[in-house]
Amino acid sequence: MMVHKFICRENPLILASVSPRRRDILTQIGIPFESVGSRIDETVLKKMRPAEFACLMATRKAESAQKVHERRWILGADTLVVINKRIFGKPRDDHDCRTMLGDLSGKRHRVITAFCILGPNGNKPHLDAVATRIDVRELSALEIEAYIETGEPFGKAGAYAIQGIGAFMVEGIGGSYTNIVGLPVCEVVRALLACGALEAFPISP
């Protein structure tokens, strides 16, 4: 049986996430992958800085997938929305959505995505966190209620999706756009090349 050293069609990357947005990003840039879920405790540890917490979650997700896929390249990622060190998770209900969107209205916040790469031999060749600045315009109560009614805020950190209807509230960004969506493409590809997971990029069909 042939053993493939690099990520390729016969040896796809293991994405330790079932996020449709991360799957879309990897599909868009042509990296072969398999998506697997992970069950980890995502309780926010208050004494940790947001970037440290995101790195911890990304590592735990990758390590969870590695238990089943020991000989594969694995990518784990975690995305947080942060204002003044306060972490916004995924809203539990309408009230949570209303509170989060109200707090983001008219303010600047950061989206931090951490990603962890694990190698086939079990080592951790790369762990990093990338931050992007987002400016949100003032939102009226009517706009917030109408956006909640679309159902889009649910399941999204910070209760909005920049790649969807939520784009209407974003006045500007500073940094990686794909980082906001869930995976900083430039940094991830550069890390996969540096780690030896990719022989070259783009990957030939």
SVG drawing of the C-alpha trace seen along z (x, -y; Angstrom):
<svg xmlns="http://www.w3.org/2000/svg" viewBox="-39 -54 48 56">
<polyline fill="none" stroke="black" stroke-width="0.4" points="0.0,0.0 1.4,-3.4 1.9,-5.9 1.4,-9.5 3.6,-12.1 1.7,-15.1 -1.9,-16.2 -3.4,-15.0 -6.6,-13.4 -5.6,-10.1 -4.5,-11.5 -6.9,-14.3 -6.5,-16.7 -8.6,-15.9 -10.6,-19.0 -11.6,-18.7 -14.8,-20.7 -18.2,-20.4 -18.5,-24.1 -20.1,-24.6 -18.1,-27.9 -14.7,-26.2 -15.6,-23.4 -16.6,-26.0 -13.2,-27.7 -11.2,-24.6 -13.3,-23.5 -12.9,-27.0 -9.1,-26.8 -8.9,-23.2 -7.4,-21.5 -8.7,-17.9 -10.2,-17.2 -12.5,-15.1 -14.6,-16.8 -15.0,-15.2 -16.8,-16.5 -15.2,-16.8 -16.8,-16.8 -14.9,-19.0 -15.7,-21.3 -15.9,-24.8 -16.5,-26.5 -14.7,-29.9 -11.9,-30.0 -12.2,-33.5 -8.5,-33.8 -7.3,-33.1 -6.7,-35.8 -9.0,-35.3 -6.2,-34.3 -4.9,-31.7 -8.4,-30.3 -8.9,-30.1 -5.6,-28.2 -6.6,-25.8 -9.9,-25.0 -8.2,-24.6 -5.7,-22.2 -8.3,-20.2 -10.4,-19.8 -7.3,-18.6 -6.3,-16.2 -9.8,-14.8 -9.7,-14.0 -6.2,-12.6 -7.4,-9.8 -9.2,-8.3 -6.9,-9.5 -3.4,-9.0 -1.5,-9.0 -3.1,-12.0 -2.5,-15.7 -5.1,-17.3 -6.4,-20.9 -8.4,-22.2 -9.7,-25.7 -11.7,-27.9 -13.2,-31.4 -14.1,-34.0 -15.7,-37.4 -14.1,-39.8 -14.8,-43.2 -12.4,-44.5 -11.3,-40.9 -15.0,-39.9 -15.6,-36.8 -18.9,-36.5 -19.9,-32.8 -22.8,-31.5 -26.2,-32.9 -28.5,-30.5 -31.8,-32.3 -33.4,-35.5 -32.4,-37.3 -28.8,-36.4 -28.9,-37.5 -30.5,-40.8 -27.9,-41.5 -24.9,-40.6 -26.0,-42.6 -26.8,-45.5 -23.3,-45.4 -21.6,-45.2 -23.7,-48.1 -21.6,-51.1 -18.4,-49.6 -15.2,-48.0 -14.5,-44.4 -12.0,-41.7 -12.6,-38.2 -9.8,-35.8 -9.4,-32.5 -6.8,-30.1 -5.7,-27.1 -3.7,-24.0 -1.9,-21.6 -1.0,-18.1 1.3,-15.9 1.0,-12.2 3.6,-11.4 1.5,-13.1 3.7,-16.2 2.2,-19.8 4.2,-21.7 2.0,-24.8 -0.3,-26.7 -1.3,-30.3 -4.1,-32.9 -5.0,-35.5 -7.0,-38.6 -9.2,-40.8 -10.7,-44.1 -14.4,-44.8 -16.3,-48.1 -20.0,-47.7 -22.4,-50.6 -25.1,-51.7 -28.0,-49.3 -31.6,-50.2 -33.8,-48.0 -35.9,-47.3 -32.9,-46.1 -31.8,-43.9 -35.2,-42.3 -35.5,-41.8 -32.1,-40.1 -32.9,-37.8 -36.1,-36.8 -34.0,-35.6 -32.5,-32.9 -29.0,-33.6 -27.5,-34.8 -27.9,-31.4 -24.9,-29.1 -22.6,-32.0 -20.1,-33.5 -21.1,-37.0 -24.6,-36.4 -23.8,-37.5 -22.4,-36.1 -20.4,-38.5 -20.7,-36.2 -24.5,-36.3 -27.2,-38.8 -25.0,-40.1 -22.8,-41.9 -25.2,-44.8 -23.9,-45.9 -20.2,-45.8 -18.7,-49.3 -15.1,-48.1 -12.6,-45.5 -8.8,-45.4 -7.0,-42.2 -8.1,-38.8 -11.7,-38.5 -11.6,-34.7 -10.4,-34.8 -13.8,-36.3 -15.6,-33.6 -13.7,-30.9 -10.2,-30.2 -7.4,-32.6 -6.5,-31.2 -3.2,-33.0 -1.8,-31.9 -3.1,-28.4 -1.7,-27.7 1.6,-29.2 1.7,-27.0 0.8,-23.8 3.6,-24.5 6.1,-25.2 5.1,-22.1 5.6,-19.9 1.9,-19.0 1.7,-20.5 4.3,-19.8 3.2,-22.8 0.2,-25.1 -2.2,-25.3 -2.7,-21.6 -2.8,-20.0 -6.2,-18.4"/>
</svg>
